[in-house]
Amino acid sequence: MYLPIGGDMAVRTSSILGIFDLDNTTCSPRTREFLRRAEENGETVASTEELPKSFLLTAEFGMSRVYFSQFSPITLEKRLDTAQK
């Protein structure tokens, strides 16, 4: 199953490790460093050009990716629940 994350993008639900609120988590220097390194390594993907509200951490085929989404984590979690039913 796939979770729509904005624009024309969707991620495989089985690859999602976590859904995070961008405003709350970027208060931590560790999270900012993690996101900076992911961007430097080309592991980030923006679902749209709108201001992101959340990010999803995924792992699939031995590769990790960070997807930025315009939707709030609550919206994504509701969509995830619906997709899994």
DOSE-246938 format. One record per residue (C-alpha): residue in one letter; z, y negated, x negated; chain. Coordinates in steps of 0.001 Angstrom, whole numbers, plus 524288, in hexadecimal, padded with zeros to 5 digits. Layout:
BEGIN
residuo,Z,Y,X,cadena
A,Z,Y,X,A
...
END
This chain:
BEGIN
residuo,Z,Y,X,cadena
M,80000,80000,80000,A
Y,7FDD8,7F1FE,7FBEA,A
L,805B2,7E589,7FD82,A
P,7FDE6,7D904,80002,A
I,80383,7CE71,7F710,A
G,7FAB0,7C2E9,7FA1C,A
G,7ECA6,7BEF8,7F8F7,A
D,7E46B,7CB35,7F87E,A
M,7EE24,7D2A7,7F027,A
A,7F650,7DE94,7F303,A
V,7FE83,7E755,7EA41,A
R,8014F,7F5B8,7EB80,A
T,80ED7,7F740,7F192,A
S,8124D,802B6,7E8C7,A
S,81088,7FA34,7DCAB,A
I,81A09,7EF6C,7E0DE,A
L,82671,7EF08,7D8BF,A
G,82BEE,7E2A4,7DE9F,A
I,8296A,7D67E,7E6AD,A
F,83015,7CA31,7E1BC,A
D,83246,7BC5D,7E6A3,A
L,82C37,7B343,7DCAA,A
D,835A4,7A7E0,7DEF7,A
N,841FC,7B00C,7DDA5,A
T,83E08,7B8AE,7D24F,A
T,83828,7AE57,7C973,A
C,84596,7A82A,7C7FE,A
S,8483C,7B2DF,7BE13,A
P,84315,7B0CC,7B033,A
R,84075,7BF69,7AF4B,A
T,83781,7BF31,7BB13,A
R,8304D,7B336,7B60A,A
E,82E74,7BA22,7A8F5,A
F,829C6,7C682,7AFC0,A
L,81FC1,7BEE7,7B7B7,A
R,81B63,7B72A,7ABC2,A
R,81903,7C3A0,7A40D,A
A,811FB,7CA09,7AF6C,A
E,808ED,7BE5B,7B031,A
E,80682,7BE74,7A17E,A
N,80317,7CCEE,7A235,A
G,7F9BB,7CB05,7AD96,A
E,80259,7D2A9,7B6F3,A
T,8031B,7C847,7C1A2,A
V,7FA66,7C717,7CD93,A
A,7FA65,7BBF6,7D775,A
S,7F6C3,7C02B,7E52D,A
T,7F2B2,7B260,7E92B,A
E,7F298,7A4C6,7E395,A
E,7FDB7,7A090,7EC89,A
L,80B51,79E4B,7E72B,A
P,811B4,7ABB2,7E569,A
K,81E79,7AEC1,7EC45,A
S,82088,7BC67,7E6F0,A
F,81C12,7C62C,7DCE8,A
L,81A88,7D4D3,7DD40,A
L,81C9F,7DD8D,7D191,A
T,81406,7E995,7D1A6,A
A,8119A,7F517,7C8B2,A
E,805E1,7FDD7,7C9D9,A
F,7FE22,80605,7C037,A
G,807AB,80263,7B567,A
M,80561,7F3D4,7B716,A
S,80E4C,7E99B,7BCE9,A
R,8096D,7DDDB,7C481,A
V,80FC6,7D1ED,7CA70,A
Y,80949,7CD45,7D6F2,A
F,80C6F,7BF9E,7DBE8,A
S,80BFD,7BE04,7EAA3,A
Q,80BFD,7B266,7F3C2,A
F,814B6,7BA05,7FD12,A
S,82373,7BA71,7FCC8,A
P,82A2C,7C713,7F8B9,A
I,82F1C,7C8CB,806AA,A
T,8213A,7C83E,80C05,A
L,81C86,7D1F8,801DA,A
E,827CD,7DB33,804B2,A
K,824AC,7DAC1,81345,A
R,81671,7DDC6,81041,A
L,81AD4,7E8CB,8075E,A
D,8233E,7EE9A,81221,A
T,817C4,7EDC7,81B92,A
A,80E59,7F3CC,811B5,A
Q,81760,7FF5E,80F51,A
K,818AC,802C7,81DC4,A
END
